[in-house]
Amino acid sequence: MSWVTFIWSMTAGLCLTLGAVHFLVWTRQRDQWANLVFSFTAAAAAGYAVLDMVALHARTPAEYGELWRWALSLGMLEGVSIAWFIHLYLRAGRLWLLWLICGLRALMLVLNFVHGPNFYFREITSLQPMPLLGELISRPHGVLHPWVILMPLSFLLIILFAIDVAHTASKRSGRRRAWVMGGLLAVGFSLGLVSYTLYAREILPSTFSSQLFLSLILLMGYELSLDVLRAGQLSRDLLESQQRMRLAASAADLSLWEWGIIRDEIWTTEKGRERAGIGASERIDFARYLQSIHPDDREPTQRAVRHALEVSGEFEAEYRVISRDGATCWVVARGQVERDAHGKPLRLRGVSVDVTERKKAEVELTQQRNEFAHLARVMTLSELSGSLAHELNQPLAIILTNAQAAQRLLAQQPPDLAEVRDILADIVSEDERAGEVIKRLRMLLKPGQTHLQPLNANAIAEDVLRIVRSDFIERGIKVHAKLDESVPPVVGDRVQLQQVLLNLILNAGDAMAANSPPDRRLTLGTAHGDGTVRVSVSDTGCGLPPDAERIFEPFYTTKKDGLGLGLPICRSIISAHHGRLWAEPNVATRRGATFHVELPALAERKP
């Protein structure tokens, strides 16, 4: 085998090998179009090398012209595919310049088949033997077409496009690699232009285009191979990262999940399937996962998903799932929506954690808080037992007096029925008054679970003032109520909110015990704004200690006989109502303190 045959055959073989490798890469990663274009380019370069090699050994001008026509066709297509490759690989370049290259090369391809043996020659008159690498090759002589000037022009356009791509890509990403690749391709086509000029002037025996194409193929293949190696390393790193993440999630009792919105397919870890009672091989879509959620929690969970997809992009929900054996566990799920360039949701991925034990602890804590609150109410009412007895004695005494008077009127002849009717009306009124006192006492003394309902803050304040009215009259405390009639309703437990307000009012009364009777003034007010309702209790007493927050700590008290539980219980009740309880000194009067209870208004309260 001669050196020419060996070199040109090796060129074709290398091009085909590289093309086949990256074609296989493309079959596994169909979105990597640069690999497919490279495979086509390499195949065209291999075909060009084979036809060029055979043409160099042609015996007649007609044979050479026909072989060179098909070689030129592949070369023209190869130039276009190289331009498309650098555009797709570096994602840059002016499209109008790329399409200009395509149009010019298409015109050249048409001219290659229009007249004469090929694009170069109108007529090949003879083949002249020339030595190359120790053997004789055929070099054509003849008349050239006038349009051969289009070949160097197309080379110049490709060189300009390669420089434009390198400049744009490096400016956008700051990578020197873009200049290396674009610059080397520009240099390669510049060498091709020089080689073509020297061949046309009969200085070189061949254009050596096959070897130039091979150098470009090796350059492009090297860059693509680096990407494949980097992708392999990233894949291994990702696999290790996933394994570490799964290990950490398993140790933390977490389950990872991802919902492909377009295909409506949910992937989750083994722990997630186990919690939801879903088999290891069972396909999960959104409807199937929704079936594993407790019926009472399905609608809130769907609303949270819709809100994440349509508005916020952040998903957070708390719901119960039912396993295969019927066991129920509480789950908190958090995730984030991933969108495409147009803002369309593609997937929702996140993490879930089992909070069943936390929920049990919350239930126990709520039960203990209710028991403490009930105990505090009983203790508070025991302190008011004297005034409450007086509150009941008044209507009962009036009822007794009216009943005795009615007996005397009925004993008269004739009885005064009109007067008896008025007396009976008074008896009914006083009976209702006593019944209201007993009803309020029963509500405060009765233990039970929290019962949330829409409430009017003014009505709660008025109920508490009725309870303490007799006690405050006996202690000489004047109450000034500033109730805003326009306050919106709040959501809460009536008894618990009454307990908080009752505790604050009695504390205010105790703080003014050292004052002279005319100086014992308590102000109870309501107001609203910024989606909240505020109830304030202000006194003219001894004020707050230097560290005012300590009064809300358990067992801290400023009273001689206090237990230090009233205010901590009050704050826990208000916190359970999503509100705030705090105290501040009366700066304007420099006397006493004001306690504020702030609750979300019904219209603004979060679900």
Buried (B, 14 or more C-beta within 10 A) or exposed (E): EBEBBEBBBEBBEBBBEBBEBBBEBBEEEEEBBBBBBBBBBBBBBBBBBBBBBBBBBBEEBEBBBBBBBBBBBBBBBBBBBBBBBBBBBBBBBBEEBBEBBBEBBEBBBEBBEEEBBBBBBBBBEEBEEBEBEEBBBBBBEBEBBEBBEBBBBBBEBBBBBBBBBBBBBBEEEEBEBBBBBBBBBBBBBBBBBEBBBEBBEEEBBBBBBBBBBBBBBBBBBEBBBEBBEEEEEEEEEEEEEEEEBBEEBBEEEBBBBBBBBEEEBBBBBEBBBBBBBBEEEEEBEBEBBBEBBBEEBBEBBBEBBEBBBEEEBEBEBBBBBBBEEEEEBBBBBEBEBEEEEEEEBEBBBBBBBBBBEEBEEEEEEBEEBBEBBBBBBEEBBEEBEEBBEBBBEBBEEBBEBBEEBBEEBEEEEEEBEEBBEBBEEBBEBBBEBBEBBEEBBEBBEEEEEBEEEEBBBBEBBEBBBEBBEBBBEEBEBEBEEEBBEEBBBBBBBBBBBBBBBBBBBBBBBBBBEEBEEEEBBBBBBBBBEEEBBBBBBBBBBBBBEEEBEBBBEEEBBBEEEBEBBBBBBBBBBBEBBBBBBBBEBBEEEEBBBBBBBBBBBBEEBEE
